[in-house]
Amino acid sequence: MVLPYGKQSIDDSDIEAVAAVMRGDWLTTGPVVDAFEDDVAKVAAVEHRAVSVTSGTAALHTAYAALELQPGDQVITTPLTFFATATCAMWQGAEIVFADVSADTGNLDPESVAQKITERTKVIAGVDYAGHPIDAPALKKLAHDNGALLLEDAAHSIAGSLNGVPVGSLADITTFSFFPTKNLTTAEGGAVVSPDAGLVDRARLFKGIGYERKPELMDEHGGWYYEVTSMGLNYRLPDVLAALGSNQMKRLGQFKTRRQEITDRYNDGLAGIDELILPAHREGASPMWHLYPLRIQDGRRRELFDHLREGGIGVQVNYIPVHHQPLFQQLGHTKGSCPVAETYAEQEISLPMFPDLTDAQVDQVIDLVRGFVGA
Ligand SMILES: *Cc1c(COP(=O)(O)O)cnc(C)c1O
């Protein structure tokens, strides 16, 4: 059996929560969605109810739409991400500008962003790589000083925090993913949160196909009345999946603790080996470790990857730099333009990381890695 690099943790209460919705009156948008949106808002410490959507990708598209991104606008983002961080902005007609990352965390480097800002910059889109929060205070200040807003792609980092401020309250708008390998799952799902009521309203309108049923207009015209006021999409998360999400929320704290324990165990087991770079943890950050991003130097990543795969360990690479992808090459982005991210991406290998991973399994991975480097 291959040990996966990431996996959901499902218990009987999760199954029961979903089954209970299946037996009820609602399958899609009903009271369970509202409750889940309250749960997400609570973890993110935002006042306005979260806007749940069908995936992390849909959350990004919804957030960019809420930010009223349009053709001519530029979005500065990181190449060290799942490519949807960039392509969802392109659906709104925006142009992508890649800035480089910091060598320690792999997160967007505010100094590199500062060099790329123009009067066309509308959004800075950072990613909490591996679950470590971005330098949101610096990036937000840069954005606001230049008439832009900060989006945080927190697909990796729900329940993380920086200087005591929960992820979700750090940026102008934040997106989550609830894909099975992420930190909490609804099978497929995502959410958008913001401290700004206007952004939340626009996000809700967009994911609800762009139409409104206002009580005062229904009084005037009749109970059937609605108005289409914008172009939206149907990105509604159904009650069936929200039920899984709310039930998973009960164990979110446990998931975080276990992910930190696994990180500590890898850190201890792999310490002091010259060829390896272990994940950094900045002061003030409380990461929600989604990945364990090990880096191996001397160009041996491919060899280590094959060695671990042959040993039954389902390692992964996060990520191929987005600007190296054919789509972005065709748009004129050049290799070599983000050297820190490119080096990071060449060296990175994600070791198995999920709450149900046992200490013995972690030790097995450590032994295989140590054996490979001859430590
Ligand atoms: C997973 C992920 C997404 C997309 O989320 P889906 O739920 O898979 O659509 C976006 N950004 C990042 C950084 C991700 O890891």
The ligand as an SDF file (V2000), in Angstrom:
LIG
                    3D

 15 15  0  0  0  0  0  0  0  0999 V2000
   -6.0040   23.5680   -3.4870 C   0  0  0  0  0  0  0  0  0  0  0  0
   -5.6480   24.9710   -3.8110 C   0  0  0  0  0  0  0  0  0  0  0  0
   -6.4960   25.8030   -4.5570 C   0  0  0  0  0  0  0  0  0  0  0  0
   -7.7300   25.2950   -5.2330 C   0  0  0  0  0  0  0  0  0  0  0  0
   -8.6130   24.6700   -4.3890 O   0  0  0  0  0  0  0  0  0  0  0  0
   -9.6340   23.5590   -4.9710 P   0  0  0  0  0  0  0  0  0  0  0  0
  -10.5660   23.3510   -3.8270 O   0  0  0  0  0  0  0  0  0  0  0  0
   -8.8150   22.3420   -5.2910 O   0  0  0  0  0  0  0  0  0  0  0  0
  -10.2930   24.1320   -6.1730 O   0  0  0  0  0  0  0  0  0  0  0  0
   -6.1370   27.1170   -4.7200 C   0  0  0  0  0  0  0  0  0  0  0  0
   -4.9940   27.6080   -4.2170 N   0  0  0  0  0  0  0  0  0  0  0  0
   -4.1410   26.8300   -3.5360 C   0  0  0  0  0  0  0  0  0  0  0  0
   -2.8900   27.4390   -2.9830 C   0  0  0  0  0  0  0  0  0  0  0  0
   -4.4220   25.4860   -3.3310 C   0  0  0  0  0  0  0  0  0  0  0  0
   -3.5550   24.7090   -2.6720 O   0  0  0  0  0  0  0  0  0  0  0  0
  1  2  1  0
  2  3  1  0
  2 14  2  0
  3  4  1  0
  3 10  2  0
  4  5  1  0
  5  6  1  0
  6  7  2  0
  6  8  1  0
  6  9  1  0
 10 11  1  0
 11 12  2  0
 12 13  1  0
 12 14  1  0
 14 15  1  0
M  END
$$$$
